[in-house]
Amino acid sequence: MGNEVYINKLASALPNEPISNKQMEDVLGQVGGRKSRARSVILRSNGIKTRYYGIDPTTGEYNYTNAKLAAEAVRKLFVEQSELEQLECLVASSSMPDQIMPNHGVMVHGELNNPPCEVISTAGICLCGASALKYAYLNVKSGESQNSAVVASELASNVMHARNFEAESEHKLQSLEENPEVAFEKDFLRWMLSDGAGAAYLSNQPNEQDISLRIDWIDILSFANQHEACMYAGAEKIDGELKSWTRYNQNERAEQSILAVKQDVRLLNDNIVKTTVEDALSRIIAKRKLVASDYDVFVPHYSSGYFRERLHQGLINIDFEIPFEKWFTNLPEKGNTGSASIFIMLEELFNNNQLSKGQRLLCYVPESGRFSSCFIQLTVV
């Protein structure tokens, strides 16, 4: 069966001061010198009131890298430098690292400057934080390590800034002789994503003087065999297939914003709840013999308040309703930080005295990349 594994500490790092809806376009910039027509509609729908960016609002310059933000969250897990020096395994993941090579994890390790240890990074979008947690969990459970730190981080503003779309807007202006408009699948995400990092410290022993979260299980399922890509970057979707950025020349990459993050919104709306809630959780319910009433807290990651009611209906559809009074989210205040979101939610619950011994938590992390889903069961001990 292996060791029991416990989350003993949680920390988050949110860069700079919170940014209101009114400030967003001032910080991220206007594409083609025009205000986004989609922004107000998307913000009304997603329900996010404030979020964070690794951009100095005064100078407009970046004052964080993704790796520095991740390292800041990890450091908060340790009171003393000597504790960090005892770390045996670091798992650091992000959907958008600062560079293609080298591995994001070793960049975070370099920022931390702790002694040599095992370093891993998992790939993906929102789910890479959950897969990072699973690696750390299995590492401790198997006895390969006595402890692990896991961190998920996003610096989405890197690819959401207006300057990334200037070449495309200029190209359209010249070719169409009309005012440019960034395609909706790109503009949509500019008002959905934000920056942040969340970290957890895992051990084979619970805290002696405080609560811990015992990890009971982590189940991850991909439905890529059923769906084409829905959220993607570094490619263009043509007839349902992704054409890699490596197949475009430098001018084409700029003029078509090939490296931008894109979302097939229609595909998302049609499939995200059915696939990542109903199909995925039904399988896990059968496997784990789950009962909805056993859970005291439901911690769902969803990208937008638009999906809250639909997610609830999805649970009802498979006879697994969890009433809203058991739900916890901080999406309106802390924004959609992608893979870091689940850790940022758990950190607030854990550190603000909102949990008590014996409570059972069900966590949900979906990913629309090609439709994957993760559910996690935690018990407060």
ABEGO torsion letter per residue (X at the ends): XEBBBBBABBBBBBBEBBBBAAAAAAAAEBBGGBBBAAAAAAAAAAGBABBBBABBAAAGBBABBAAAAAAAAAAAABABAAAAAABABBBBBBABBABAOBBAAAAAAAAAGBBBBBBBBBBEBAAAAAAAAAAAAAAAAAGABABBBBBBBBBAAAAABAAAAAAAAAAAAAAAGBBBBBBAAAAAAAAABBBEBBBBBBBABBBAABBBBBBABBBBBBAAAABBBABBBGBBBBGGBBBBAAABBAAAAAAAGAABBBBBAAAAAAAAAAAAAAAAAAAAAAAAGBBAAABABBBBBBABAAAAAAAAAAAAAAGABBBAAABBBAAAAAEBAEAAAAAAAAAAAAAAGABBBGBBBBBBBBBAAAGBBBBBBBBBX
